Amino acid sequence: MAERKDREELLKEIVDIELRMFLSVQTAIPSACQEQPETLKLMRKGGFHVLSNETLESYLTDVKEALEEDRNLMELKYARIDNLIPCLNSNPVIDKIVEVEARWIKELSEKYPLTFKGRAEYSAGVYLRSELETYSNETLDLYFKDISRAVEEGRNLTEERYTFIFQQTGYDSIEDVERERKQA
C-alpha cells in the first residue's frame, strides 16, 4: 500500500506543479481548462497514471528544475503548438513515441468513432510532440521504455488513459461513453 501512496503523491505533485504553470500562461482568450482547473488536473493525472514510477520521478525532476530555472513548460508547449518558437528538443525518440501513440489513438478512433472523432492526428501529432519536446532526454527514454513494454504486452496506453478519465467522471468504460453518444 505504501507504494501506491507514493505513486499518488508523485502524480499529485506533478499535476499541482503543472497546474500552477498552466494557470500562469497568459492568453488572449482564457482556455476552458484555465477556467476549470479540476478538468486539467483530471486529464493530466489520466495521462500520467499509466507511466512507471521511474518515468514519473524523472518527469517530476524535470518540472521542478523548470520551476527553479523560471521556465514554464506549459507556456513552452503551447508556444510550440502554435509554432511560435523553434523546436525545443530534437531527440529522435520523440518520433518513436509519437508513432506508437498515433497508432493507439487511431485504433481508438476506429473502435469508438463518436468518442474520438477528429482527435487522432492532432492528439498524437502536434499536441504530443510539442509536450514531449519539453521533457528531458532521460524522461523521454523512460517514457519510450514504458510504451515499448506496453506494446510488447499488447496494451494500448491511450485506451487505459481514457478508461481512467471516463471512470473518474462516472462512466464504467469507453464503451459506455460511445453508447451514450450513439443514443444522443
C-alpha positions in Angstrom: 0.0 0.0 0.0 2.9 2.4 0.7 4.0 2.1 -3.0 0.5 3.2 -4.1 0.6 6.2 -1.8 4.0 7.2 -3.1 2.6 6.9 -6.7 -0.4 9.0 -5.8 1.9 11.6 -4.2 4.1 11.6 -7.3 1.0 12.2 -9.5 -0.4 14.9 -7.3 2.9 16.8 -7.1 3.4 16.7 -10.9 -0.2 17.8 -11.6 -0.1 20.5 -9.0 3.1 22.0 -10.5 1.7 21.7 -14.0 -1.5 23.4 -12.9 0.4 26.3 -11.4 2.4 26.6 -14.7 -0.7 26.3 -16.8 -2.7 28.9 -14.8 0.1 31.5 -15.2 0.1 31.2 -19.1 -1.1 34.5 -20.5 -3.5 34.0 -23.4 -5.8 36.4 -25.2 -8.7 34.2 -24.5 -8.6 32.0 -21.4 -8.9 28.3 -22.2 -11.7 26.2 -20.8 -9.1 24.3 -18.7 -7.9 27.6 -17.2 -11.5 28.3 -16.1 -12.0 24.7 -14.9 -8.7 23.6 -13.3 -10.2 20.4 -12.0 -10.6 19.2 -15.6 -7.0 19.9 -16.3 -5.9 18.0 -13.2 -8.0 15.0 -14.2 -6.7 15.0 -17.8 -3.1 15.3 -16.7 -3.4 12.7 -14.0 -5.1 10.4 -16.5 -2.3 11.0 -19.0 0.4 10.2 -16.4 -1.1 7.4 -14.4 -0.2 4.7 -17.0 3.5 5.5 -16.7 6.0 3.8 -14.4 7.1 5.4 -11.2 10.6 5.7 -12.6 9.2 7.9 -15.5 7.1 9.9 -13.1 10.0 10.6 -10.8 12.1 11.7 -13.8 9.4 14.0 -15.0 8.9 15.4 -11.5 12.6 16.3 -11.6 12.0 18.0 -15.0 9.2 20.1 -13.7 11.0 21.0 -10.5 14.1 22.0 -12.4 12.0 24.1 -14.8 10.5 25.9 -11.8 13.9 26.6 -10.4 15.0 28.0 -13.8 11.8 30.0 -14.1 10.8 28.1 -17.2 7.1 27.4 -17.7 6.8 24.1 -19.5 3.1 24.7 -20.2 3.9 28.0 -21.9 6.7 26.4 -23.9 4.4 23.5 -25.0 1.6 25.9 -26.2 4.1 28.1 -27.9 5.3 25.1 -29.8 1.8 24.0 -30.6 1.2 27.4 -32.2 4.7 27.3 -33.8 5.7 30.5 -32.1 9.1 29.1 -31.1 11.6 26.7 -32.7 11.9 23.0 -31.7 12.9 22.6 -28.1 14.3 19.0 -28.3 15.1 17.1 -31.5 15.7 13.7 -29.7 14.7 11.0 -32.2 12.9 9.0 -29.5 10.2 11.7 -29.8 9.3 10.4 -33.3 9.2 6.8 -32.0 6.9 7.8 -29.1 4.6 9.8 -31.4 4.4 6.9 -33.9 3.2 4.5 -31.2 0.8 7.0 -29.6 -0.6 7.9 -33.0 -1.3 4.2 -33.7 -3.0 3.8 -30.4 -5.3 6.9 -30.8 -6.1 5.8 -34.4 -7.2 2.4 -33.0 -9.4 4.1 -30.5 -10.9 6.5 -33.1 -11.8 3.5 -35.3 -13.2 1.5 -32.4 -15.1 4.4 -30.8 -15.7 6.9 -33.7 -18.2 9.1 -31.8 -15.9 9.5 -28.8 -12.6 10.1 -30.5 -13.7 11.6 -33.8 -11.0 14.0 -35.1 -8.6 13.6 -32.2 -6.1 11.2 -33.8 -3.9 13.4 -35.9 -3.9 16.4 -33.5 -3.5 14.5 -30.3 -0.6 12.3 -31.3 0.9 14.8 -33.7 1.1 18.4 -32.8 0.0 18.3 -29.2 2.0 15.3 -28.0 5.2 16.3 -30.0 5.1 19.8 -28.5 4.7 18.4 -25.0 7.5 15.8 -25.4 9.9 18.5 -26.6 9.7 19.9 -23.0 10.8 16.6 -21.4 14.4 15.8 -20.6 16.2 13.2 -22.6 16.1 10.9 -19.5 12.4 11.2 -19.2 11.9 10.6 -22.9 13.9 7.4 -22.7 11.9 6.2 -19.7 8.6 7.1 -21.4 9.7 5.2 -24.5 10.6 2.2 -22.3 7.1 2.3 -20.8 5.3 2.4 -24.1 7.6 -0.3 -25.6 6.8 -2.5 -22.7 3.1 -1.8 -23.3 3.4 -2.7 -27.0 5.1 -6.0 -26.1 2.3 -6.8 -23.7 -0.4 -5.9 -26.2 -1.7 -2.9 -24.2 -2.9 0.4 -25.6 -1.9 3.1 -23.0 -4.1 5.7 -24.7 -7.1 3.4 -24.1 -6.0 2.9 -20.5 -5.7 6.7 -20.0 -9.2 7.4 -21.3 -10.7 4.5 -19.5 -9.3 6.0 -16.3 -10.6 9.5 -17.1 -14.1 8.3 -18.1 -14.3 6.2 -14.9 -13.4 9.3 -12.9 -16.4 11.1 -14.5 -19.0 8.4 -13.7 -18.7 6.0 -16.7 -17.7 2.4 -16.4 -15.9 2.3 -19.7 -15.2 3.9 -23.0 -18.0 1.7 -24.4 -20.5 3.4 -22.1 -19.4 6.8 -23.5 -19.7 5.6 -27.1 -23.1 4.0 -26.4 -24.4 7.3 -24.8 -23.2 9.3 -27.8 -25.0 6.9 -30.2 -28.2 7.4 -28.3 -27.9 11.2 -28.3 
